[in-house]
Amino acid sequence: MSLYWYDGQLIYSQTIELPIDNPGLIYGATVFTTLRVYDRSLDHKLTNWQAHCDRLKFSLQVFDLSLPDFGQLRQGAELMKAHFPVLRISVFPDGREWITGRELPKDLREKQNHGVSAILAPLKYNRSLPNHKTGNYLSAWLARNDAQKLNAQEAILVDTLGNWLETTGGNLFGWWDGCWWTPPLLMGILPGLMRSRLINWLQQQQQVVREEPWTPELVKKLEAIAYCNSVVEIVPIHTVVIQPSGSLQYNPYHPCFLQIQKFLKIYNA
């Protein structure tokens, strides 16, 4: 459906009109968040509406950009959620809001049940301002394109030491030695909202979550790995292709994932 919300208006069109000197158009100077609307409610626990708004506000304040009218932004989201289960909310430097919608991936359940393959992205694809979700996502887009050319679904970004950071679309979690492992925020990764909720819940369940760098040595020990975000929840990765040759295999059916399913079941009840 060619429908979006922009600057207080619901617009039926496949195009958007922007000034040719708009920083969002020229530099990708926007801040955005993407959320999944559960049960068509912005107030559902898993929709996590307020946390998404807080993330937008935090990044805009860090960059000294104008805040949107959050009441108007909520109005637009309420209208858009009637048509789409996934909303992408962007804010331009002058505070204007832009909300687009899309469907859930058609093969999401298959990916959640059986996992996906990924490639290790070249170092050149490091993300700009990785602690924030900005409109400049070129490096992640290019890395995912490379993955698709190799019949993989995701790409894992790395740092100069070869440590694994995050995928192009989510945070990494892994299981080894009876506990969960995830790269720390200090490595220069996005503080994902699903990542934060999973860590908090797992720790409440007396599960150990170790925030440690995913070194080339550690990733060989992990029994199972997955990536998570607010839309796909958590998706196992069964194969990581390391070019020019070689790959690592992981168990997408590992029982550790039952813990995550329990978390989602509780909050979706």
Backbone torsions as a table, in degrees:
resi	resn	phi	psi	omega
1	MET	NA	129.7	179.7
2	SER	-84.8	83.8	-173.9
3	LEU	-146.5	134.4	174.2
4	TYR	-154.9	168.0	178.3
5	TRP	-113.3	130.6	179.8
6	TYR	-144.9	122.9	173.8
7	ASP	50.1	50.1	174.4
8	GLY	84.8	8.7	-178.3
9	GLN	-133.9	142.2	172.6
10	LEU	-88.7	122.0	-171.3
11	ILE	-121.4	129.7	175.9
12	TYR	-99.2	99.3	-177.8
13	SER	-170.4	158.8	174.0
14	GLN	-96.0	1.4	-178.8
15	THR	-129.0	158.1	175.4
16	ILE	-126.6	141.5	-178.2
17	GLU	-99.3	118.9	178.8
18	LEU	-130.0	146.3	173.3
19	PRO	-60.6	146.6	-176.3
20	ILE	-67.4	-16.1	178.0
21	ASP	-103.1	16.7	179.4
22	ASN	-66.4	124.6	-177.7
23	PRO	-60.1	-29.7	177.9
24	GLY	-66.0	-35.5	178.4
25	LEU	-75.6	-42.7	-174.1
26	ILE	-79.6	-43.4	-172.2
27	TYR	-114.6	0.3	-172.8
28	GLY	69.0	28.1	-174.2
29	ALA	-81.0	68.4	172.5
30	THR	-132.3	160.6	171.0
31	VAL	-117.1	137.4	-177.1
32	PHE	-141.3	166.1	172.2
33	THR	-145.7	149.2	179.7
34	THR	-122.6	127.9	-176.8
35	LEU	-129.2	154.7	174.8
36	ARG	-105.8	126.4	-177.9
37	VAL	-91.0	114.3	179.7
38	TYR	-90.9	133.3	179.4
39	ASP	53.5	29.7	178.6
40	ARG	55.6	31.9	-178.6
41	SER	-127.2	125.2	175.6
42	LEU	-71.2	-17.4	-177.8
43	ASP	-95.7	1.7	175.9
44	HIS	-63.3	144.2	-176.5
45	LYS	-57.3	-40.2	-177.9
46	LEU	-78.4	-23.7	174.6
47	THR	-62.7	-39.6	171.6
48	ASN	61.4	42.3	-173.3
49	TRP	-54.6	-49.8	-174.6
50	GLN	-63.5	-36.7	178.8
51	ALA	-65.0	-37.0	177.6
52	HIS	-66.3	-41.3	177.4
53	CYS	-64.5	-41.1	179.8
54	ASP	-63.4	-37.6	178.4
55	ARG	-64.9	-43.5	176.1
56	LEU	-58.3	-48.0	-177.4
57	LYS	-61.6	-43.2	-178.4
58	PHE	-60.9	-48.9	-177.7
59	SER	-65.4	-41.4	179.6
60	LEU	-62.5	-39.1	179.0
61	GLN	-70.0	-38.6	177.2
62	VAL	-60.5	-40.1	-178.3
63	PHE	-87.6	0.9	-179.9
64	ASP	58.0	45.3	177.1
65	LEU	-107.9	164.7	-176.7
66	SER	-71.9	140.2	176.0
67	LEU	-81.5	149.7	176.3
68	PRO	-79.0	170.4	168.6
69	ASP	-78.8	103.2	-173.1
70	PHE	-67.7	-25.7	174.0
71	GLY	-67.0	-42.1	177.6
72	GLN	-67.4	-37.9	178.2
73	LEU	-63.9	-41.7	177.9
74	ARG	-64.6	-39.7	178.5
75	GLN	-59.1	-44.9	179.1
76	GLY	-64.2	-41.5	179.4
77	ALA	-64.8	-37.9	178.3
78	GLU	-61.7	-40.2	179.4
79	LEU	-72.3	-40.9	-177.0
80	MET	-70.5	-32.1	-176.8
81	LYS	-68.0	-16.2	176.4
82	ALA	-71.2	-16.0	-176.2
83	HIS	-114.9	-24.3	-173.2
84	PHE	-137.2	142.3	175.8
85	PRO	-85.3	-12.8	179.8
86	VAL	-125.4	127.5	-179.4
87	LEU	-119.8	135.1	173.6
88	ARG	-110.7	116.3	-175.5
89	ILE	-108.9	116.7	179.3
90	SER	-113.6	148.6	177.0
91	VAL	-127.3	126.7	178.3
92	PHE	-81.2	164.1	-176.6
93	PRO	-57.3	-26.4	179.5
94	ASP	-89.3	5.5	176.5
95	GLY	94.8	-3.3	179.3
96	ARG	-70.5	138.0	-177.9
97	GLU	-102.5	148.3	-179.3
98	TRP	-139.2	119.7	-176.9
99	ILE	-121.1	123.0	174.4
100	THR	-117.0	162.9	-177.9
101	GLY	-132.5	158.7	176.1
102	ARG	-154.8	169.1	177.2
103	GLU	-85.3	163.9	170.8
104	LEU	-68.3	150.2	176.5
105	PRO	-55.8	134.6	-176.4
106	LYS	-63.0	-30.0	-177.9
107	ASP	-101.3	21.2	-175.6
108	LEU	-61.1	-45.9	-178.3
109	ARG	-62.0	-38.9	177.6
110	GLU	-63.3	-41.8	178.5
111	LYS	-64.9	-41.2	179.3
112	GLN	-64.8	-35.3	-176.8
113	ASN	-82.2	-34.2	-171.5
114	HIS	-121.3	-7.7	177.4
115	GLY	84.7	174.7	-179.2
116	VAL	-133.3	169.1	173.2
117	SER	-102.9	156.3	-178.8
118	ALA	-142.6	160.1	172.3
119	ILE	-113.4	159.3	171.9
120	LEU	-88.8	115.4	-174.0
121	ALA	-72.4	149.0	174.9
122	PRO	-62.3	153.1	-178.3
123	LEU	-58.9	-28.5	-177.6
124	LYS	-60.9	-16.6	-178.1
125	TYR	-94.9	41.3	175.6
126	ASN	-74.2	142.6	-174.9
127	ARG	-81.0	142.4	174.3
128	SER	-78.0	135.7	179.0
129	LEU	45.5	60.7	-170.2
130	PRO	-64.3	-18.1	-179.9
131	ASN	-81.4	-0.4	-179.1
132	HIS	-133.6	154.0	175.4
133	LYS	-95.6	98.0	179.3
134	THR	-109.6	165.9	-178.7
135	GLY	-68.1	-11.2	178.4
136	ASN	-87.4	84.1	-179.6
137	TYR	-111.8	26.4	-174.9
138	LEU	-60.0	-44.4	-176.2
139	SER	-62.9	-42.5	179.0
140	ALA	-66.3	-39.0	179.1
141	TRP	-63.6	-43.2	178.9
142	LEU	-66.0	-40.5	179.5
143	ALA	-63.9	-40.9	178.4
144	ARG	-67.7	-36.9	175.6
145	ASN	-59.3	-42.8	177.1
146	ASP	-60.0	-41.0	-179.5
147	ALA	-62.8	-44.2	-177.6
148	GLN	-65.3	-32.1	177.2
149	LYS	-64.8	-23.2	179.6
150	LEU	-102.6	17.2	179.5
151	ASN	62.2	28.6	173.9
152	ALA	-105.5	160.9	-176.8
153	GLN	-100.4	-19.3	-177.0
154	GLU	-142.1	166.6	174.6
155	ALA	-132.9	142.1	179.3
156	ILE	-106.2	124.7	-179.7
157	LEU	-82.4	149.3	-176.7
158	VAL	-130.6	164.6	174.8
159	ASP	-102.9	-173.9	-174.3
160	THR	-66.1	-19.4	179.4
161	LEU	-94.9	1.6	-179.2
162	GLY	85.4	8.0	177.3
163	ASN	-72.1	139.7	177.3
164	TRP	-78.8	134.6	-174.8
165	LEU	-106.9	-63.2	-176.3
166	GLU	-165.8	168.3	173.9
167	THR	-87.1	177.8	178.8
168	THR	-67.2	-16.9	-176.4
169	GLY	-131.9	9.8	-178.4
170	GLY	-173.4	172.5	178.6
171	ASN	-87.8	151.8	-177.8
172	LEU	-94.6	139.9	170.0
173	PHE	-130.9	145.2	177.9
174	GLY	-142.9	164.6	-179.3
175	TRP	-127.7	130.8	174.9
176	TRP	-165.9	147.2	174.9
177	ASP	57.5	35.2	175.2
178	GLY	76.3	15.0	178.9
179	CYS	-150.2	168.3	179.6
180	TRP	-88.5	148.9	178.3
181	TRP	-131.4	139.7	175.6
182	THR	-149.3	141.6	179.0
183	PRO	-61.0	143.2	-179.7
184	PRO	-76.9	155.0	-179.3
185	LEU	-61.7	-30.3	-178.9
186	LEU	-63.8	-13.3	177.2
187	MET	-73.2	-12.5	-177.4
188	GLY	92.1	57.4	177.9
189	ILE	-127.1	165.7	179.3
190	LEU	-72.4	131.0	173.9
191	PRO	-76.6	77.4	-174.9
192	GLY	-61.4	145.6	-178.9
193	LEU	-70.3	-39.9	176.4
194	MET	-67.3	-37.5	176.5
195	ARG	-56.7	-49.0	-177.7
196	SER	-62.4	-43.2	-178.2
197	ARG	-67.6	-39.4	179.4
198	LEU	-65.4	-43.6	179.1
199	ILE	-59.7	-48.1	-178.3
200	ASN	-61.4	-43.9	-177.6
201	TRP	-68.7	-44.2	179.5
202	LEU	-60.5	-40.6	178.7
203	GLN	-67.0	-34.9	175.8
204	GLN	-64.2	-28.2	178.4
205	GLN	-88.5	15.0	179.0
206	GLN	64.9	26.2	175.0
207	GLN	-91.6	138.7	179.0
208	VAL	-82.5	127.1	175.4
209	VAL	-120.1	114.4	-177.7
210	ARG	-101.2	118.2	177.6
211	GLU	-93.2	93.5	-175.1
212	GLU	-133.7	151.4	176.5
213	PRO	-58.8	138.5	176.2
214	TRP	-87.5	82.6	-178.0
215	THR	-73.0	163.3	175.9
216	PRO	-56.9	-25.9	178.3
217	GLU	-77.9	-42.8	-177.1
218	LEU	-65.1	-42.9	-174.2
219	VAL	-63.3	-22.1	177.6
220	LYS	-77.3	-18.7	-179.1
221	LYS	-91.5	-24.1	-175.8
222	LEU	-61.7	136.4	-179.4
223	GLU	-85.9	-34.7	-178.8
224	ALA	-146.0	144.5	175.8
225	ILE	-137.7	160.2	179.7
226	ALA	-158.2	164.7	171.2
227	TYR	-120.6	153.5	-176.9
228	CYS	-136.8	150.7	168.1
229	ASN	-158.1	178.6	-173.3
230	SER	-70.8	-16.3	-177.9
231	VAL	-95.4	-52.5	-175.4
232	VAL	-87.0	-6.9	-175.0
233	GLU	68.1	-98.6	176.3
234	ILE	-141.4	133.7	-177.3
235	VAL	-127.3	120.8	177.5
236	PRO	-65.5	154.0	173.5
237	ILE	-117.5	120.2	-176.4
238	HIS	-94.7	-22.5	-177.8
239	THR	-143.0	135.3	172.4
240	VAL	-121.4	116.0	-179.6
241	VAL	-85.5	125.4	179.6
242	ILE	-111.4	106.9	-177.1
243	GLN	-77.3	152.1	8.1
244	PRO	-81.7	-12.5	178.6
245	SER	-154.6	155.6	177.3
246	GLY	101.5	162.5	178.3
247	SER	-161.9	162.4	174.7
248	LEU	-116.9	140.6	-178.4
249	GLN	-111.7	140.5	178.9
250	TYR	-133.2	159.6	-176.2
251	ASN	-91.1	106.7	-179.2
252	PRO	-75.4	-9.2	-179.0
253	TYR	-107.0	17.6	-177.1
254	HIS	-59.9	139.0	-179.1
255	PRO	-62.0	-15.2	178.4
256	CYS	-60.1	-29.1	-177.4
257	PHE	-70.5	-16.6	176.6
258	LEU	-63.9	-29.9	178.1
259	GLN	-64.3	-41.4	179.8
260	ILE	-68.3	-39.6	177.8
261	GLN	-61.8	-35.6	177.4
262	LYS	-64.1	-43.2	178.1
263	PHE	-58.8	-48.3	-178.0
264	LEU	-66.0	-35.7	179.8
265	LYS	-66.4	-41.0	-179.4
266	ILE	-63.3	-47.0	-176.1
267	TYR	-78.8	-12.1	178.8
268	ASN	-100.9	4.6	-178.7
269	ALA	-74.5	NA	NA
